Amino acid sequence: MTTFRTILGYSVATAATVPLVLAGSGIAHAMGGALPGSVYFTSNSDSITAHIDASRGITNCALFVNDGHPDNAPDSGWSSDTTITVWVAPGTYTAALNCKEDGSAEWHNVKQEQVNVPPSLIDQLIDLLETGSS
C-alpha cells in the first residue's frame, strides 16, 4: 500500500520510495547474502588466503588453488567466513574465489589471479598498498 504525503507542495509516495532508497544504499544487500563487494588474496610461505568483504551480507564461498596440474587443485571447501585459507607448497598458483548467493545453488567466480607462494617482493608491496600489511 502506498501512502502519499505532501512535502513542500509535492505529493510523495513514501512507501514506494523507502525500499528504493534502501536498495540503492546497500542496506538491503546487508540483510541477505549477495556476492562480495571486493576480494583480495594474500600469501605467505605456505598458504594463500582470500579476504572477503562481507558488507553486502555473508556469502557462501570457496577458495580454489591450481598450479597448472588438473589433478592437483586443493580447495578450502564452502565457508561463510570472511577469510578463507588454503595450505600449499611453495610455487606459483592461480587462486580463484567462487561464491554462491543466498538461496542459490549456482556459483560465480568472484575473483581469480596468479599468486606466488612465498610472495615476491612486488607481491608484498602490492599487499601492503591494498591492505596496510604485508
N, CA, C and O atoms as CSV, one atom per row, in Angstrom:
chain,resi,resn,atom,element,x,y,z
A,1,MET,N,N,0.849,-1.168,0.000
A,1,MET,CA,C,0.000,0.000,0.000
A,1,MET,C,C,0.893,1.229,0.000
A,1,MET,O,O,1.840,1.316,0.781
A,2,THR,N,N,0.596,2.159,-0.859
A,2,THR,CA,C,1.381,3.369,-0.978
A,2,THR,C,C,0.698,4.503,-0.231
A,2,THR,O,O,-0.508,4.706,-0.376
A,3,THR,N,N,1.447,5.230,0.554
A,3,THR,CA,C,0.929,6.373,1.292
A,3,THR,C,C,1.468,7.641,0.641
A,3,THR,O,O,2.674,7.773,0.434
A,4,PHE,N,N,0.576,8.570,0.320
A,4,PHE,CA,C,1.004,9.823,-0.282
A,4,PHE,C,C,1.074,10.900,0.795
A,4,PHE,O,O,0.176,11.019,1.630
A,5,ARG,N,N,2.137,11.670,0.766
A,5,ARG,CA,C,2.295,12.781,1.710
A,5,ARG,C,C,2.628,14.018,0.921
A,5,ARG,O,O,3.210,13.938,-0.161
A,6,THR,N,N,2.271,15.133,1.442
A,6,THR,CA,C,2.611,16.387,0.791
A,6,THR,C,C,3.802,16.997,1.505
A,6,THR,O,O,3.737,17.319,2.692
A,7,ILE,N,N,4.882,17.150,0.770
A,7,ILE,CA,C,6.104,17.739,1.320
A,7,ILE,C,C,6.465,18.910,0.429
A,7,ILE,O,O,6.751,18.734,-0.755
A,8,LEU,N,N,6.451,20.111,0.999
A,8,LEU,CA,C,6.737,21.343,0.274
A,8,LEU,C,C,5.897,21.468,-0.995
A,8,LEU,O,O,6.385,21.910,-2.035
A,9,GLY,N,N,4.625,21.073,-0.895
A,9,GLY,CA,C,3.709,21.232,-2.016
A,9,GLY,C,C,3.731,20.105,-3.023
A,9,GLY,O,O,2.982,20.157,-3.999
A,10,TYR,N,N,4.568,19.069,-2.831
A,10,TYR,CA,C,4.631,17.959,-3.776
A,10,TYR,C,C,4.123,16.692,-3.114
A,10,TYR,O,O,4.396,16.453,-1.937
A,11,SER,N,N,3.389,15.880,-3.855
A,11,SER,CA,C,2.952,14.589,-3.335
A,11,SER,C,C,4.088,13.593,-3.509
A,11,SER,O,O,4.705,13.507,-4.571
A,12,VAL,N,N,4.347,12.849,-2.455
A,12,VAL,CA,C,5.444,11.885,-2.480
A,12,VAL,C,C,4.896,10.533,-2.056
A,12,VAL,O,O,4.191,10.433,-1.052
A,13,ALA,N,N,5.216,9.503,-2.810
A,13,ALA,CA,C,4.802,8.142,-2.449
A,13,ALA,C,C,5.863,7.575,-1.521
A,13,ALA,O,O,6.893,7.076,-1.975
A,14,THR,N,N,5.606,7.655,-0.203
A,14,THR,CA,C,6.625,7.263,0.775
A,14,THR,C,C,6.854,5.760,0.824
A,14,THR,O,O,8.005,5.332,0.910
A,15,ALA,N,N,5.834,4.960,0.776
A,15,ALA,CA,C,6.014,3.513,0.900
A,15,ALA,C,C,6.774,2.942,-0.287
A,15,ALA,O,O,7.536,1.988,-0.134
A,16,ALA,N,N,6.577,3.508,-1.454
A,16,ALA,CA,C,7.287,3.026,-2.641
A,16,ALA,C,C,8.713,3.548,-2.681
A,16,ALA,O,O,9.583,2.900,-3.262
A,17,THR,N,N,8.972,4.689,-2.087
A,17,THR,CA,C,10.296,5.296,-2.157
A,17,THR,C,C,11.280,4.663,-1.190
A,17,THR,O,O,12.450,4.495,-1.535
A,18,VAL,N,N,10.844,4.306,0.010
A,18,VAL,CA,C,11.750,3.783,1.034
A,18,VAL,C,C,12.498,2.536,0.575
A,18,VAL,O,O,13.717,2.495,0.740
A,19,PRO,N,N,11.840,1.499,0.000
A,19,PRO,CA,C,12.604,0.333,-0.447
A,19,PRO,C,C,13.635,0.667,-1.523
A,19,PRO,O,O,14.712,0.071,-1.553
A,20,LEU,N,N,13.315,1.619,-2.409
A,20,LEU,CA,C,14.271,2.001,-3.445
A,20,LEU,C,C,15.495,2.682,-2.851
A,20,LEU,O,O,16.622,2.439,-3.283
A,21,VAL,N,N,15.269,3.530,-1.865
A,21,VAL,CA,C,16.389,4.195,-1.205
A,21,VAL,C,C,17.249,3.175,-0.476
A,21,VAL,O,O,18.477,3.236,-0.548
A,22,LEU,N,N,16.619,2.237,0.226
A,22,LEU,CA,C,17.386,1.204,0.932
A,22,LEU,C,C,18.179,0.346,-0.036
A,22,LEU,O,O,19.334,0.028,0.246
A,23,ALA,N,N,17.607,-0.038,-1.159
A,23,ALA,CA,C,18.311,-0.864,-2.133
A,23,ALA,C,C,19.503,-0.119,-2.703
A,23,ALA,O,O,20.566,-0.709,-2.896
A,24,GLY,N,N,19.345,1.160,-2.972
A,24,GLY,CA,C,20.448,1.946,-3.522
A,24,GLY,C,C,21.562,2.188,-2.529
A,24,GLY,O,O,22.705,2.399,-2.937
A,25,SER,N,N,21.269,2.165,-1.239
A,25,SER,CA,C,22.286,2.453,-0.234
A,25,SER,C,C,23.081,1.230,0.181
A,25,SER,O,O,24.081,1.356,0.887
A,26,GLY,N,N,22.654,0.042,-0.245
A,26,GLY,CA,C,23.362,-1.174,0.148
A,26,GLY,C,C,22.812,-1.805,1.404
A,26,GLY,O,O,23.238,-2.900,1.771
A,27,ILE,N,N,21.876,-1.151,2.082
A,27,ILE,CA,C,21.316,-1.710,3.315
A,27,ILE,C,C,20.527,-2.971,3.001
A,27,ILE,O,O,20.560,-3.928,3.774
A,28,ALA,N,N,19.819,-2.987,1.879
A,28,ALA,CA,C,19.044,-4.173,1.517
A,28,ALA,C,C,19.964,-5.362,1.290
A,28,ALA,O,O,19.606,-6.485,1.645
A,29,HIS,N,N,21.165,-5.144,0.697
A,29,HIS,CA,C,22.109,-6.236,0.473
A,29,HIS,C,C,22.671,-6.773,1.774
A,29,HIS,O,O,22.973,-7.962,1.871
A,30,ALA,N,N,22.817,-5.922,2.774
A,30,ALA,CA,C,23.405,-6.357,4.043
A,30,ALA,C,C,22.489,-7.324,4.782
A,30,ALA,O,O,22.942,-8.047,5.669
A,31,MET,N,N,21.223,-7.347,4.433
A,31,MET,CA,C,20.288,-8.226,5.109
A,31,MET,C,C,20.436,-9.678,4.653
A,31,MET,O,O,20.172,-10.596,5.430
A,32,GLY,N,N,20.852,-9.896,3.410
A,32,GLY,CA,C,20.998,-11.248,2.883
A,32,GLY,C,C,22.403,-11.436,2.353
A,32,GLY,O,O,23.241,-10.545,2.491
A,33,GLY,N,N,22.674,-12.580,1.750
A,33,GLY,CA,C,24.000,-12.843,1.227
A,33,GLY,C,C,24.074,-12.583,-0.258
A,33,GLY,O,O,23.610,-13.400,-1.052
A,34,ALA,N,N,24.641,-11.477,-0.644
A,34,ALA,CA,C,24.893,-11.163,-2.041
A,34,ALA,C,C,26.363,-11.445,-2.311
A,34,ALA,O,O,27.120,-11.759,-1.393
A,35,LEU,N,N,26.762,-11.333,-3.561
A,35,LEU,CA,C,28.170,-11.557,-3.882
A,35,LEU,C,C,29.019,-10.475,-3.223
A,35,LEU,O,O,28.576,-9.333,-3.100
A,36,PRO,N,N,30.244,-10.821,-2.794
A,36,PRO,CA,C,31.097,-9.841,-2.100
A,36,PRO,C,C,31.394,-8.620,-2.953
A,36,PRO,O,O,31.532,-8.715,-4.172
A,37,GLY,N,N,31.489,-7.470,-2.292
A,37,GLY,CA,C,31.823,-6.235,-2.989
A,37,GLY,C,C,33.265,-6.217,-3.442
A,37,GLY,O,O,33.571,-5.689,-4.512
A,38,SER,N,N,34.157,-6.784,-2.647
A,38,SER,CA,C,35.565,-6.832,-3.021
A,38,SER,C,C,36.236,-8.038,-2.368
A,38,SER,O,O,35.800,-8.535,-1.329
A,39,VAL,N,N,37.302,-8.486,-3.007
A,39,VAL,CA,C,38.078,-9.636,-2.535
A,39,VAL,C,C,39.530,-9.369,-2.879
A,39,VAL,O,O,39.830,-8.844,-3.951
A,40,TYR,N,N,40.439,-9.730,-1.972
A,40,TYR,CA,C,41.854,-9.706,-2.331
A,40,TYR,C,C,42.529,-10.937,-1.742
A,40,TYR,O,O,42.074,-11.494,-0.743
A,41,PHE,N,N,43.629,-11.353,-2.382
A,41,PHE,CA,C,44.385,-12.526,-1.956
A,41,PHE,C,C,45.708,-12.094,-1.344
A,41,PHE,O,O,46.332,-11.145,-1.817
A,42,THR,N,N,46.137,-12.786,-0.294
A,42,THR,CA,C,47.478,-12.631,0.253
A,42,THR,C,C,48.092,-14.021,0.366
A,42,THR,O,O,47.385,-15.028,0.404
A,43,SER,N,N,49.416,-14.056,0.419
A,43,SER,CA,C,50.095,-15.340,0.585
A,43,SER,C,C,51.270,-15.156,1.519
A,43,SER,O,O,51.766,-14.047,1.719
A,44,ASN,N,N,51.709,-16.284,2.095
A,44,ASN,CA,C,52.935,-16.281,2.881
A,44,ASN,C,C,53.742,-17.499,2.453
A,44,ASN,O,O,53.589,-17.952,1.319
A,45,SER,N,N,54.584,-18.040,3.301
A,45,SER,CA,C,55.476,-19.123,2.895
A,45,SER,C,C,54.774,-20.440,2.633
A,45,SER,O,O,55.350,-21.309,1.979
A,46,ASP,N,N,53.534,-20.629,3.123
A,46,ASP,CA,C,52.874,-21.925,2.935
A,46,ASP,C,C,51.355,-21.862,2.763
A,46,ASP,O,O,50.678,-22.880,2.911
A,47,SER,N,N,50.812,-20.687,2.454
A,47,SER,CA,C,49.357,-20.608,2.303
A,47,SER,C,C,48.941,-19.435,1.431
A,47,SER,O,O,49.699,-18.492,1.205
A,48,ILE,N,N,47.701,-19.534,0.950
A,48,ILE,CA,C,47.042,-18.451,0.216
A,48,ILE,C,C,45.735,-18.171,0.951
A,48,ILE,O,O,44.986,-19.090,1.283
A,49,THR,N,N,45.474,-16.895,1.199
A,49,THR,CA,C,44.259,-16.505,1.924
A,49,THR,C,C,43.452,-15.529,1.088
A,49,THR,O,O,43.995,-14.575,0.530
A,50,ALA,N,N,42.154,-15.773,1.007
A,50,ALA,CA,C,41.220,-14.844,0.379
A,50,ALA,C,C,40.581,-14.010,1.483
A,50,ALA,O,O,40.093,-14.554,2.474
A,51,HIS,N,N,40.584,-12.704,1.315
A,51,HIS,CA,C,39.962,-11.777,2.260
A,51,HIS,C,C,38.696,-11.245,1.589
A,51,HIS,O,O,38.763,-10.623,0.529
A,52,ILE,N,N,37.545,-11.493,2.212
A,52,ILE,CA,C,36.251,-11.245,1.589
A,52,ILE,C,C,35.530,-10.106,2.301
A,52,ILE,O,O,35.376,-10.124,3.523
A,53,ASP,N,N,35.095,-9.126,1.536
A,53,ASP,CA,C,34.298,-8.023,2.067
A,53,ASP,C,C,32.878,-8.526,2.295
A,53,ASP,O,O,32.209,-8.930,1.343
A,54,ALA,N,N,32.409,-8.507,3.532
A,54,ALA,CA,C,31.077,-9.015,3.871
A,54,ALA,C,C,30.066,-7.890,4.074
A,54,ALA,O,O,29.038,-8.093,4.721
A,55,SER,N,N,30.343,-6.715,3.533
A,55,SER,CA,C,29.433,-5.583,3.745
A,55,SER,C,C,28.082,-5.785,3.067
A,55,SER,O,O,27.112,-5.114,3.420
A,56,ARG,N,N,28.001,-6.692,2.104
A,56,ARG,CA,C,26.724,-6.989,1.434
A,56,ARG,C,C,26.034,-8.199,2.062
A,56,ARG,O,O,25.037,-8.686,1.530
A,57,GLY,N,N,26.548,-8.680,3.172
A,57,GLY,CA,C,25.999,-9.867,3.819
A,57,GLY,C,C,26.983,-11.019,3.693
A,57,GLY,O,O,27.912,-10.958,2.888
A,58,ILE,N,N,26.788,-12.050,4.471
A,58,ILE,CA,C,27.664,-13.211,4.442
A,58,ILE,C,C,27.291,-14.080,3.250
A,58,ILE,O,O,26.119,-14.385,3.029
A,59,THR,N,N,28.293,-14.470,2.494
A,59,THR,CA,C,28.101,-15.263,1.294
A,59,THR,C,C,28.836,-16.587,1.452
A,59,THR,O,O,29.850,-16.652,2.146
A,60,ASN,N,N,28.346,-17.621,0.828
A,60,ASN,CA,C,28.955,-18.939,0.867
A,60,ASN,C,C,30.033,-19.009,-0.227
A,60,ASN,O,O,29.702,-19.004,-1.413
A,61,CYS,N,N,31.326,-19.075,0.160
A,61,CYS,CA,C,32.423,-19.027,-0.803
A,61,CYS,C,C,33.401,-20.180,-0.597
A,61,CYS,O,O,33.452,-20.785,0.473
A,62,ALA,N,N,34.174,-20.473,-1.640
A,62,ALA,CA,C,35.235,-21.476,-1.569
A,62,ALA,C,C,36.430,-20.960,-2.356
A,62,ALA,O,O,36.274,-20.368,-3.424
A,63,LEU,N,N,37.628,-21.190,-1.817
A,63,LEU,CA,C,38.874,-20.794,-2.471
A,63,LEU,C,C,39.461,-22.016,-3.155
A,63,LEU,O,O,39.722,-23.031,-2.509
A,64,PHE,N,N,39.669,-21.917,-4.467
A,64,PHE,CA,C,40.262,-22.988,-5.259
A,64,PHE,C,C,41.648,-22.544,-5.714
A,64,PHE,O,O,41.830,-21.409,-6.152
A,65,VAL,N,N,42.628,-23.448,-5.608
A,65,VAL,CA,C,44.012,-23.127,-5.952
A,65,VAL,C,C,44.513,-24.175,-6.930
A,65,VAL,O,O,44.367,-25.373,-6.687
A,66,ASN,N,N,45.108,-23.730,-8.044
A,66,ASN,CA,C,45.590,-24.651,-9.063
A,66,ASN,C,C,46.988,-24.229,-9.496
A,66,ASN,O,O,47.233,-23.050,-9.755
A,67,ASP,N,N,47.907,-25.193,-9.574
A,67,ASP,CA,C,49.271,-24.895,-10.012
A,67,ASP,C,C,49.509,-25.317,-11.463
A,67,ASP,O,O,50.656,-25.487,-11.876
A,68,GLY,N,N,48.449,-25.484,-12.227
A,68,GLY,CA,C,48.574,-25.867,-13.629
A,68,GLY,C,C,48.373,-27.349,-13.875
A,68,GLY,O,O,48.256,-27.771,-15.025
A,69,HIS,N,N,48.331,-28.136,-12.834
A,69,HIS,CA,C,48.085,-29.569,-12.961
A,69,HIS,C,C,46.646,-29.843,-12.536
A,69,HIS,O,O,46.296,-29.610,-11.379
A,70,PRO,N,N,45.800,-30.337,-13.450
A,70,PRO,CA,C,44.374,-30.516,-13.126
A,70,PRO,C,C,44.118,-31.433,-11.925
A,70,PRO,O,O,43.121,-31.261,-11.223
A,71,ASP,N,N,45.002,-32.400,-11.682
A,71,ASP,CA,C,44.795,-33.326,-10.566
A,71,ASP,C,C,45.210,-32.738,-9.228
A,71,ASP,O,O,44.916,-33.315,-8.181
A,72,ASN,N,N,45.887,-31.598,-9.248
A,72,ASN,CA,C,46.420,-31.010,-8.025
A,72,ASN,C,C,45.774,-29.645,-7.799
A,72,ASN,O,O,46.421,-28.614,-7.979
A,73,ALA,N,N,44.508,-29.636,-7.406
A,73,ALA,CA,C,43.791,-28.380,-7.184
A,73,ALA,C,C,43.142,-28.398,-5.807
A,73,ALA,O,O,41.954,-28.698,-5.683
A,74,PRO,N,N,43.925,-28.074,-4.757
A,74,PRO,CA,C,43.325,-28.052,-3.425
A,74,PRO,C,C,42.275,-26.949,-3.329
A,74,PRO,O,O,42.360,-25.927,-4.011
A,75,ASP,N,N,41.287,-27.176,-2.471
A,75,ASP,CA,C,40.297,-26.133,-2.234
A,75,ASP,C,C,39.959,-26.098,-0.751
A,75,ASP,O,O,40.277,-27.022,-0.002
A,76,SER,N,N,39.314,-25.021,-0.347
A,76,SER,CA,C,39.017,-24.797,1.067
A,76,SER,C,C,37.726,-25.462,1.521
A,76,SER,O,O,37.508,-25.632,2.721
A,77,GLY,N,N,36.876,-25.838,0.589
A,77,GLY,CA,C,35.524,-26.223,0.951
A,77,GLY,C,C,34.691,-24.959,1.102
A,77,GLY,O,O,35.254,-23.872,1.236
A,78,TRP,N,N,33.386,-25.068,1.086
A,78,TRP,CA,C,32.496,-23.904,1.153
A,78,TRP,C,C,32.439,-23.368,2.581
A,78,TRP,O,O,32.351,-24.134,3.540
A,79,SER,N,N,32.490,-22.030,2.709
A,79,SER,CA,C,32.531,-21.392,4.019
A,79,SER,C,C,31.867,-20.023,3.952
A,79,SER,O,O,31.825,-19.399,2.891
A,80,SER,N,N,31.350,-19.559,5.078
A,80,SER,CA,C,30.794,-18.205,5.152
A,80,SER,C,C,31.729,-17.279,5.934
A,80,SER,O,O,31.313,-16.205,6.368
A,81,ASP,N,N,32.992,-17.689,6.117
A,81,ASP,CA,C,33.977,-16.854,6.817
A,81,ASP,C,C,34.412,-15.689,5.931
A,81,ASP,O,O,34.262,-15.741,4.710
A,82,THR,N,N,34.950,-14.644,6.548
A,82,THR,CA,C,35.449,-13.503,5.781
A,82,THR,C,C,36.899,-13.697,5.351
A,82,THR,O,O,37.399,-12.939,4.520
A,83,THR,N,N,37.579,-14.696,5.900
A,83,THR,CA,C,38.902,-15.087,5.414
A,83,THR,C,C,38.899,-16.599,5.213
A,83,THR,O,O,38.448,-17.354,6.074
A,84,ILE,N,N,39.408,-17.024,4.066
A,84,ILE,CA,C,39.473,-18.444,3.738
A,84,ILE,C,C,40.898,-18.751,3.308
A,84,ILE,O,O,41.457,-18.067,2.451
A,85,THR,N,N,41.489,-19.795,3.912
A,85,THR,CA,C,42.898,-20.129,3.652
A,85,THR,C,C,43.030,-21.544,3.094
A,85,THR,O,O,42.325,-22.465,3.506
A,86,VAL,N,N,43.961,-21.689,2.137
A,86,VAL,CA,C,44.345,-22.996,1.604
A,86,VAL,C,C,45.850,-23.124,1.806
A,86,VAL,O,O,46.604,-22.215,1.456
A,87,TRP,N,N,46.291,-24.251,2.370
A,87,TRP,CA,C,47.709,-24.510,2.627
A,87,TRP,C,C,48.313,-25.170,1.398
A,87,TRP,O,O,47.761,-26.139,0.876
A,88,VAL,N,N,49.450,-24.647,0.933
A,88,VAL,CA,C,50.087,-25.131,-0.295
A,88,VAL,C,C,51.603,-25.157,-0.154
A,88,VAL,O,O,52.166,-24.539,0.750
A,89,ALA,N,N,52.249,-25.873,-1.049
A,89,ALA,CA,C,53.712,-25.877,-1.133
A,89,ALA,C,C,54.163,-24.629,-1.889
A,89,ALA,O,O,53.364,-24.034,-2.612
A,90,PRO,N,N,55.427,-24.219,-1.740
A,90,PRO,CA,C,55.910,-23.055,-2.494
A,90,PRO,C,C,55.720,-23.247,-3.997
A,90,PRO,O,O,55.879,-24.351,-4.518
A,91,GLY,N,N,55.383,-22.179,-4.672
A,91,GLY,CA,C,55.168,-22.216,-6.118
A,91,GLY,C,C,54.284,-21.080,-6.570
A,91,GLY,O,O,53.928,-20.193,-5.793
A,92,THR,N,N,53.932,-21.123,-7.857
A,92,THR,CA,C,53.033,-20.132,-8.446
A,92,THR,C,C,51.691,-20.803,-8.685
A,92,THR,O,O,51.629,-21.901,-9.237
A,93,TYR,N,N,50.627,-20.147,-8.272
A,93,TYR,CA,C,49.293,-20.726,-8.332
A,93,TYR,C,C,48.308,-19.750,-8.960
A,93,TYR,O,O,48.531,-18.539,-8.977
A,94,THR,N,N,47.222,-20.297,-9.472
A,94,THR,CA,C,46.066,-19.497,-9.846
A,94,THR,C,C,45.044,-19.697,-8.734
A,94,THR,O,O,44.561,-20.808,-8.517
A,95,ALA,N,N,44.719,-18.620,-8.035
A,95,ALA,CA,C,43.740,-18.672,-6.950
A,95,ALA,C,C,42.424,-18.126,-7.494
A,95,ALA,O,O,42.392,-17.092,-8.162
A,96,ALA,N,N,41.345,-18.837,-7.196
A,96,ALA,CA,C,40.015,-18.407,-7.642
A,96,ALA,C,C,39.049,-18.503,-6.470
A,96,ALA,O,O,38.976,-19.532,-5.798
A,97,LEU,N,N,38.315,-17.432,-6.231
A,97,LEU,CA,C,37.287,-17.437,-5.201
A,97,LEU,C,C,35.932,-17.530,-5.888
A,97,LEU,O,O,35.546,-16.648,-6.655
A,98,ASN,N,N,35.219,-18.610,-5.601
A,98,ASN,CA,C,33.874,-18.829,-6.136
A,98,ASN,C,C,32.875,-18.677,-5.001
A,98,ASN,O,O,33.105,-19.172,-3.898
A,99,CYS,N,N,31.767,-17.994,-5.268
A,99,CYS,CA,C,30.773,-17.743,-4.228
A,99,CYS,C,C,29.369,-18.038,-4.739
A,99,CYS,O,O,29.089,-17.959,-5.935
A,100,LYS,N,N,28.489,-18.381,-3.790
A,100,LYS,CA,C,27.071,-18.597,-4.063
A,100,LYS,C,C,26.287,-17.539,-3.300
A,100,LYS,O,O,26.573,-17.268,-2.134
A,101,GLU,N,N,25.304,-16.946,-3.954
A,101,GLU,CA,C,24.407,-16.030,-3.266
A,101,GLU,C,C,23.452,-16.851,-2.406
A,101,GLU,O,O,23.226,-18.030,-2.680
A,102,ASP,N,N,22.890,-16.229,-1.362
A,102,ASP,CA,C,21.929,-16.930,-0.503
A,102,ASP,C,C,20.787,-17.500,-1.323
A,102,ASP,O,O,20.228,-16.828,-2.190
A,103,GLY,N,N,20.448,-18.750,-1.035
A,103,GLY,CA,C,19.322,-19.388,-1.688
A,103,GLY,C,C,19.595,-19.886,-3.088
A,103,GLY,O,O,18.680,-20.365,-3.757
A,104,SER,N,N,20.836,-19.786,-3.553
A,104,SER,CA,C,21.157,-20.204,-4.912
A,104,SER,C,C,22.166,-21.347,-4.892
A,104,SER,O,O,23.094,-21.350,-4.083
A,105,ALA,N,N,21.984,-22.303,-5.772
A,105,ALA,CA,C,22.942,-23.401,-5.906
A,105,ALA,C,C,24.003,-23.052,-6.939
A,105,ALA,O,O,25.023,-23.735,-7.036
A,106,GLU,N,N,23.772,-21.994,-7.713
A,106,GLU,CA,C,24.695,-21.580,-8.758
A,106,GLU,C,C,25.840,-20.758,-8.157
A,106,GLU,O,O,25.597,-19.846,-7.366
A,107,TRP,N,N,27.084,-21.075,-8.530
A,107,TRP,CA,C,28.227,-20.328,-8.020
A,107,TRP,C,C,28.746,-19.376,-9.090
A,107,TRP,O,O,28.532,-19.582,-10.284
A,108,HIS,N,N,29.437,-18.325,-8.635
A,108,HIS,CA,C,30.016,-17.311,-9.514
A,108,HIS,C,C,31.493,-17.158,-9.180
A,108,HIS,O,O,31.870,-17.184,-8.009
A,109,ASN,N,N,32.331,-16.999,-10.198
A,109,ASN,CA,C,33.743,-16.729,-9.986
A,109,ASN,C,C,33.863,-15.241,-9.670
A,109,ASN,O,O,33.676,-14.394,-10.544
A,110,VAL,N,N,34.181,-14.929,-8.395
A,110,VAL,CA,C,34.225,-13.542,-7.947
A,110,VAL,C,C,35.573,-12.904,-8.273
A,110,VAL,O,O,35.635,-11.744,-8.681
A,111,LYS,N,N,36.651,-13.667,-8.091
A,111,LYS,CA,C,37.984,-13.135,-8.387
A,111,LYS,C,C,38.921,-14.294,-8.686
A,111,LYS,O,O,38.838,-15.360,-8.078
A,112,GLN,N,N,39.814,-14.058,-9.637
A,112,GLN,CA,C,40.822,-15.051,-9.984
A,112,GLN,C,C,42.097,-14.308,-10.363
A,112,GLN,O,O,42.063,-13.355,-11.142
A,113,GLU,N,N,43.236,-14.759,-9.797
A,113,GLU,CA,C,44.513,-14.134,-10.149
A,113,GLU,C,C,45.667,-15.061,-9.792
A,113,GLU,O,O,45.510,-16.020,-9.037
A,114,GLN,N,N,46.829,-14.749,-10.356
A,114,GLN,CA,C,48.029,-15.518,-10.073
A,114,GLN,C,C,48.612,-15.076,-8.734
A,114,GLN,O,O,48.700,-13.883,-8.443
A,115,VAL,N,N,49.012,-16.068,-7.916
A,115,VAL,CA,C,49.549,-15.802,-6.586
A,115,VAL,C,C,50.838,-16.590,-6.412
A,115,VAL,O,O,50.899,-17.770,-6.755
A,116,ASN,N,N,51.867,-15.941,-5.881
A,116,ASN,CA,C,53.146,-16.598,-5.615
A,116,ASN,C,C,53.257,-16.970,-4.145
A,116,ASN,O,O,52.920,-16.177,-3.265
A,117,VAL,N,N,53.738,-18.196,-3.884
A,117,VAL,CA,C,53.976,-18.673,-2.522
A,117,VAL,C,C,55.414,-19.159,-2.461
A,117,VAL,O,O,55.731,-20.126,-3.154
A,118,PRO,N,N,56.304,-18.563,-1.685
A,118,PRO,CA,C,56.113,-17.337,-0.900
A,118,PRO,C,C,55.992,-16.129,-1.821
A,118,PRO,O,O,56.416,-16.178,-2.975
A,119,PRO,N,N,55.421,-15.056,-1.314
A,119,PRO,CA,C,55.208,-13.883,-2.160
A,119,PRO,C,C,56.524,-13.216,-2.546
A,119,PRO,O,O,57.468,-13.166,-1.757
A,120,SER,N,N,56.569,-12.707,-3.771
A,120,SER,CA,C,57.741,-11.950,-4.213
A,120,SER,C,C,57.732,-10.580,-3.535
A,120,SER,O,O,56.747,-10.195,-2.905
A,121,LEU,N,N,58.810,-9.870,-3.669
A,121,LEU,CA,C,58.892,-8.521,-3.097
A,121,LEU,C,C,57.807,-7.622,-3.689
A,121,LEU,O,O,57.214,-6.811,-2.977
A,122,ILE,N,N,57.549,-7.762,-4.975
A,122,ILE,CA,C,56.491,-6.977,-5.623
A,122,ILE,C,C,55.125,-7.342,-5.035
A,122,ILE,O,O,54.313,-6.459,-4.756
A,123,ASP,N,N,54.869,-8.655,-4.846
A,123,ASP,CA,C,53.597,-9.087,-4.248
A,123,ASP,C,C,53.426,-8.514,-2.851
A,123,ASP,O,O,52.330,-8.089,-2.484
A,124,GLN,N,N,54.496,-8.497,-2.071
A,124,GLN,CA,C,54.423,-7.959,-0.716
A,124,GLN,C,C,54.108,-6.469,-0.744
A,124,GLN,O,O,53.347,-5.976,0.089
A,125,LEU,N,N,54.692,-5.750,-1.703
A,125,LEU,CA,C,54.426,-4.323,-1.839
A,125,LEU,C,C,52.962,-4.080,-2.218
A,125,LEU,O,O,52.323,-3.171,-1.688
A,126,ILE,N,N,52.437,-4.892,-3.135
A,126,ILE,CA,C,51.024,-4.761,-3.521
A,126,ILE,C,C,50.120,-5.049,-2.325
A,126,ILE,O,O,49.152,-4.325,-2.092
A,127,ASP,N,N,50.431,-6.112,-1.559
A,127,ASP,CA,C,49.647,-6.421,-0.360
A,127,ASP,C,C,49.683,-5.257,0.622
A,127,ASP,O,O,48.665,-4.911,1.220
A,128,LEU,N,N,50.857,-4.656,0.787
A,128,LEU,CA,C,50.993,-3.531,1.713
A,128,LEU,C,C,50.131,-2.354,1.263
A,128,LEU,O,O,49.480,-1.708,2.084
A,129,LEU,N,N,50.128,-2.081,-0.029
A,129,LEU,CA,C,49.318,-0.976,-0.544
A,129,LEU,C,C,47.824,-1.263,-0.438
A,129,LEU,O,O,47.044,-0.362,-0.129
A,130,GLU,N,N,47.415,-2.514,-0.692
A,130,GLU,CA,C,45.990,-2.866,-0.648
A,130,GLU,C,C,45.454,-2.959,0.765
A,130,GLU,O,O,44.332,-2.529,1.037
A,131,THR,N,N,46.236,-3.511,1.656
A,131,THR,CA,C,45.702,-3.854,2.972
A,131,THR,C,C,46.328,-3.124,4.140
A,131,THR,O,O,45.782,-3.130,5.244
A,132,GLY,N,N,47.454,-2.501,3.912
A,132,GLY,CA,C,48.156,-1.849,5.011
A,132,GLY,C,C,49.062,-2.790,5.768
A,132,GLY,O,O,49.705,-2.377,6.733
A,133,SER,N,N,49.132,-4.074,5.348
A,133,SER,CA,C,50.045,-5.036,5.966
A,133,SER,C,C,50.534,-5.995,4.900
A,133,SER,O,O,49.868,-6.202,3.886
A,134,SER,N,N,51.696,-6.579,5.130
A,134,SER,CA,C,52.249,-7.496,4.121
A,134,SER,C,C,51.930,-8.928,4.444
A,134,SER,O,O,52.319,-9.830,3.702
